[in-house]
Amino acid sequence: MLKIQEIREIIKLIDQSSINEFSFDQDGTKIKMKKQTQEVETVVRSSPAPAVDTIQAQPVTPTAPVAQPAVEALKQEEVVEASVDTSNLHKITSPMVGTFYAASSPDVSDYVEVGSKVTNDSVVCIVEAMKLFNEIEAEVKGEIVEILVQNGQLVEYGQPLFLVKPE
């Protein structure tokens, strides 16, 4: 079975390429990805573990059906996008579903704040998924313009977390 990091890398490569559909089948593990209008759908099936045989991940967009608590977050996001010209800004997005944390623990300062300078490998936050704390890197050099989520908020795959003005 593929590791989550390997799946993330495949998603990144598909997302950045012009490929619209990708299938992978090895030792009972099947992955099928389809890209439609800037959305990537990932389906992972593994026959040895029927209890967790399907994982579907899609970026959260204002038109995508979402759970009720996330609707309020989308409304806030729409207001932010309406008030800020994001055409020249880079969005740092969540690579997974999980809980957003701005700092490594409650008693230390946040990794970044509005106005903070970041580099490609700067850690900007942590997303906790299944008791694993994953450090999220900026992947771009620039300045944090806006933080789009609150500390402790649940985030979806592909959900914008930060807006960065690239240098």
N, C-alpha and C positions, 0 to 999 in steps of 0.2 A: 504494500500500500504506500502511496506517496505521502510525504510529509507535508504539513501545512505550508512551510516555506517554499517547497517545490511548486505547490499549487499556486501560491501567490506569484511566483516568478513566471509561471505559465500565463496567468491572467494578465500580468504586466506586459509580457511580450505580445500577447494577442491584442491587448488594448492599444498598444503602440504601433501595431502593424496594420496592413491593409487587408488582412485575412478576416473574412466574415464568419467562418465556421471552422471549428477544430474538434477532432475526435481522437481519443487515446484509449487503448484497451490493452491491459497487461495483467496477467495472473488474476483474473476475476475483478480487477479494478477498471472501471470505465469512467472516462471523463468526456463530456461533450459540452462545448462552448459555442454559443452563437452570439454574434455582435449585430445589434440592430439599432440604428440611429443613436449611436454613442452609448448604448447599454451593453453590458456583457452579462450573459446568463451562464452560470456554471452549474453543472449537474455532476455529482460524483456518486458512483455506485460501486459498492464492494460486496460481493456475494458472501464472504465469510462472516460479516457482521450485519445480520439482517435488522437488528434493532436501530442501527444508524446507517441506513443504506442510501439515503438521499440527502444531499445538501444543496440547496439552491441559494445563490447569492446574486442580488441585483443592486445596482446603484439606486439610491433613493433619489427620485426626481419628483417635482410637484405633481406630475401626472400619474405616477406609479401608485397602486393601492398600497397603503401602509396601515399598521396597527394604530388604533385610536390615540394612544399617548403620543405617538410620533407626529400626528397631524398638527398639534400645537407648535412643535419644533419647525415643521415645514412652513407654517404661517409666519413665524418669526424670520425664517430664512428668506421667504419671499419679500418681506419688508426690507431686509438688509440688501437684497439684490436690486430692489427698486431704487434704493437711495444711494448706492455706490456703483460707480462705473467699474465693472469687473473685467472688461475686455482686455486690459493690459495686466491683470493680476493673475498670479499663479494660485491655484487652490490646492492646499494640502488636504487629501482625503483619507478617510479611514480605510485601511486595507482589510478590515474584518468587522464583524458584528461584536460589540462588547461595550464596556463601560469606560468613558473618557475620564482621565485624571490629568490635571494640569501640572502636578508635582509628584515626586516619588513617594512622599508621605505628607500627612497633613501639617506637620510642624516645620516644613521647609518651604522656601519660596518657589513659585511656579517656574517651570523651565523657561518660558517666554512670556512676554507681555506685549501689548501694542507698542510699537516703536523698537522692539528688540531686533538686533541684527542677527541673521542666521546664515549658516553655510550649508553646503550639501549634506554634511554628516551631523549637523546639530540636532540633538534630541529636542523635540518640541512638546511632546506629551507621552502619556502611556495609555494604551487601550488594553484593558483586562478582558480576557476571554477564557472561560473555563479554568479559572484560577491561575492562568499564566499572564504575566505582566509583559506586554510587548512594547518596547520603546519605538516610537514613531519618529523618523528623521525627516527633516525639511525637504531634502532632495533638490533644493534650489538655493542659490545664494541671493539674499535680499533682506527686506525689512518686513516684519509682521505688521500688517495694516489693520487686520481685524481678527478677533477670535469669535468663531461662529457658534460654539457650544459652551455649555456650563460644566463646571467640575461635577463629576458624578453622574452626568447625563448618559443615557444609553445612546449609542451611535450605531448606524447601519453601515454595511459595506458600501463604499463609494461616497459616503456623506461628507461634504466639505467640512473641515475642522477649522482651517485658518485661511486667510487671504494674505498673500505675500507679494510685495512689490519687488519684482526681480531687478537685480543690478546688472 
